[in-house]
Structure formats: C-alpha cells, structure tokens
C-alpha cells in the first residue's frame, strides 16, 4: 500500500525505497544506513552481486530519498 509511516519513533523493516517513499519530506531527525556493500555475500532475500553501475544507481536512489526525508 501507499499508507504513510507513523511518525513516532519506530524501527521499520523492509525495502528501504518502498518505505522511504511513504515518509514525508523533512520529517526525520536521524537515519542510520548500513546497506549491503555489493561484496557478493550470501543473503536470504537480497542479491549482493549487482554490476557496479546497477549498485551506484541503487545507492543514488536511496541516498536521494534519505536526503529528502532528513530535516535540514
């Protein structure tokens, strides 16, 4: 769904892009990012072996969303 995320302190589990798109702009005080680093590690539900271009494009997407939601 496209419902908004509750703005109270909470930990959200899932695809960061799916969830970040639900967060209002300039509404987050702090974010901690620890993404997979494309080192071909074996994860249960994530492919960690993108081409370098795919990986940089993906990083641009979530970094852009983080920049949008973090307060100035």
C-alpha positions in Angstrom: 0.0 0.0 0.0 0.9 3.7 -0.1 -0.1 4.4 3.5 2.1 6.8 5.5 4.5 5.6 8.1 3.7 6.5 11.7 5.9 9.5 12.6 6.6 8.2 16.2 9.9 6.6 17.0 9.9 3.3 15.3 12.1 0.8 13.5 10.9 -0.2 10.1 11.9 -3.5 8.5 11.8 -3.9 4.7 12.9 -2.5 1.4 14.2 1.0 2.2 13.0 2.5 -1.1 9.5 1.2 -0.5 9.3 2.6 3.0 11.2 5.9 2.4 8.7 6.9 -0.3 6.0 6.9 2.4 7.9 9.3 4.6 7.1 13.0 4.4 9.9 15.3 3.3 12.0 17.0 6.0 10.4 14.8 8.7 13.2 12.7 10.1 15.8 13.8 12.7 18.2 10.9 12.3 18.8 8.0 9.9 21.4 5.2 10.1 22.2 3.4 6.9 24.1 0.1 6.7 23.4 -1.1 3.2 24.9 -4.2 1.6 28.2 -3.2 0.0 27.9 -5.4 -3.1 30.6 -7.8 -1.9 28.8 -10.9 -3.3 27.9 -12.0 0.2 25.1 -14.6 0.5 21.8 -13.1 1.9 18.5 -14.9 2.3 16.4 -12.3 0.4 18.8 -10.0 -1.3 21.2 -10.3 -4.3 24.6 -8.8 -3.4 26.2 -9.1 -6.8 25.0 -6.2 -8.9 27.1 -4.7 -11.6 28.9 -1.6 -10.4 26.6 0.6 -12.5 23.5 -1.1 -11.0 24.9 -0.7 -7.5 25.7 3.0 -7.9 22.2 3.6 -9.4 20.6 1.9 -6.4 22.7 3.9 -4.0 21.7 7.1 -5.7 18.1 6.2 -5.3 18.1 5.5 -1.5 20.6 8.4 -0.8 18.3 10.8 -2.7 15.3 9.6 -0.6 17.3 9.9 2.6 18.3 13.4 1.7 14.6 14.3 1.0 13.3 13.0 4.3 16.1 14.2 6.7 15.4 17.6 8.3 17.8 20.4 7.3 
